[in-house]
Amino acid sequence: MPPFINTPVYFGNFLVTPQVFHLTTHSFALVNIKPLLPGHVLVSPRRAAQRLSDLNHAEVTDLFLTVQQVGRMVERFYGASSLNIAIQDGPAAGQSVPHLHTHIIPRQSADLDGQGGSDAIYGMLEGDEGDVGKHQWEKSNRRPKFPTVDDSSRKPRGEEEMAEEAQKLAHEMTQQQLHDKASQSSL
């Protein structure tokens, strides 16, 4: 477990503690097993609520403040100039893990020009490559090993690689919090 986490963290039924890089009272941020672009992370409520409307006021507030804080950090850390922030709120919207989660994807100018332009990210989120639940099931080996068609450039990452990124991002979150406090005190 990361040193700042003393209890297991679950994303739906999946134990994701080694992937977690930031923890608040009601939310956690974790690295993505199969990021669409470098720095693609998830922020989720600690309580396994499936839909945004299932959260109480404190959880909604904490979730979106965490999204804002993590977004600033990944934008800076990955040298991005913009972010995609997306929630697939329920199965009909493409949610593949029945635990509310927010995708934060750092973006750079022309980063998807070879794949149809900047709006290609929405198809990627909706398609097989954005299926977080499928990739978590494959990682946990609870799913039968049937042949699957997948794009060869994006492979699920191993536990060690994700834990290493989570450690780096945990350090960056600390730096971002210090920066935010300094900025607020100068106002």
Solvent accessible surface area in square Angstrom, and as a share of the most:
residue,aa,sasa,rsa
1,M,142,0.64
2,P,17,0.11
3,P,126,0.79
4,F,92,0.38
5,I,6,0.03
6,N,136,0.70
7,T,65,0.38
8,P,73,0.46
9,V,10,0.05
10,Y,109,0.41
11,F,0,0.00
12,G,15,0.15
13,N,101,0.52
14,F,11,0.05
15,L,90,0.45
16,V,0,0.00
17,T,3,0.02
18,P,47,0.29
19,Q,1,0.00
20,V,1,0.00
21,F,2,0.01
22,H,15,0.07
23,L,44,0.22
24,T,32,0.19
25,T,105,0.61
26,H,57,0.25
27,S,0,0.00
28,F,0,0.00
29,A,0,0.00
30,L,0,0.00
31,V,0,0.00
32,N,4,0.02
33,I,1,0.01
34,K,4,0.02
35,P,28,0.18
36,L,9,0.05
37,L,24,0.12
38,P,100,0.63
39,G,4,0.04
40,H,4,0.02
41,V,0,0.00
42,L,1,0.01
43,V,0,0.00
44,S,0,0.00
45,P,1,0.00
46,R,99,0.36
47,R,114,0.42
48,A,64,0.50
49,A,5,0.04
50,Q,62,0.28
51,R,96,0.35
52,L,54,0.27
53,S,96,0.62
54,D,71,0.37
55,L,16,0.08
56,N,80,0.41
57,H,155,0.69
58,A,51,0.39
59,E,9,0.04
60,V,48,0.28
61,T,58,0.34
62,D,27,0.14
63,L,0,0.00
64,F,82,0.34
65,L,108,0.54
66,T,4,0.02
67,V,6,0.03
68,Q,100,0.44
69,Q,32,0.14
70,V,0,0.00
71,G,1,0.01
72,R,95,0.35
73,M,0,0.00
74,V,0,0.00
75,E,51,0.23
76,R,118,0.43
77,F,78,0.32
78,Y,52,0.20
79,G,54,0.52
80,A,16,0.13
81,S,81,0.52
82,S,59,0.38
83,L,49,0.25
84,N,22,0.11
85,I,90,0.46
86,A,20,0.16
87,I,50,0.26
88,Q,13,0.06
89,D,41,0.21
90,G,3,0.03
91,P,93,0.59
92,A,116,0.90
93,A,44,0.34
94,G,31,0.30
95,Q,14,0.06
96,S,43,0.28
97,V,1,0.00
98,P,80,0.51
99,H,1,0.00
100,L,0,0.00
101,H,4,0.02
102,T,0,0.00
103,H,0,0.00
104,I,0,0.00
105,I,0,0.00
106,P,7,0.04
107,R,18,0.07
108,Q,91,0.41
109,S,104,0.67
110,A,66,0.51
111,D,49,0.25
112,L,5,0.03
113,D,95,0.49
114,G,83,0.80
115,Q,118,0.52
116,G,71,0.69
117,G,18,0.17
118,S,71,0.46
119,D,104,0.54
120,A,23,0.18
121,I,0,0.00
122,Y,114,0.43
123,G,50,0.48
124,M,17,0.08
125,L,9,0.05
126,E,108,0.48
127,G,31,0.30
128,D,65,0.34
129,E,44,0.20
130,G,8,0.07
131,D,41,0.21
132,V,5,0.03
133,G,2,0.02
134,K,19,0.08
135,H,3,0.01
136,Q,2,0.01
137,W,88,0.31
138,E,42,0.19
139,K,58,0.25
140,S,38,0.24
141,N,108,0.56
142,R,131,0.48
143,R,93,0.34
144,P,84,0.53
145,K,147,0.62
146,F,145,0.60
147,P,134,0.85
148,T,75,0.44
149,V,144,0.83
150,D,57,0.30
151,D,58,0.30
152,S,93,0.60
153,S,99,0.64
154,R,28,0.10
155,K,139,0.59
156,P,58,0.37
157,R,37,0.14
158,G,43,0.42
159,E,78,0.35
160,E,144,0.65
161,E,92,0.41
162,M,1,0.00
163,A,35,0.27
164,E,93,0.42
165,E,25,0.11
166,A,2,0.02
167,Q,120,0.53
168,K,104,0.44
169,L,0,0.00
170,A,19,0.15
171,H,104,0.46
172,E,23,0.10
173,M,3,0.01
174,T,69,0.40
175,Q,72,0.32
176,Q,7,0.03
177,Q,62,0.27
178,L,106,0.53
179,H,114,0.51
180,D,18,0.09
181,K,139,0.59
182,A,62,0.48
183,S,49,0.31
184,Q,123,0.55
185,S,97,0.62
186,S,94,0.61
187,L,184,0.92
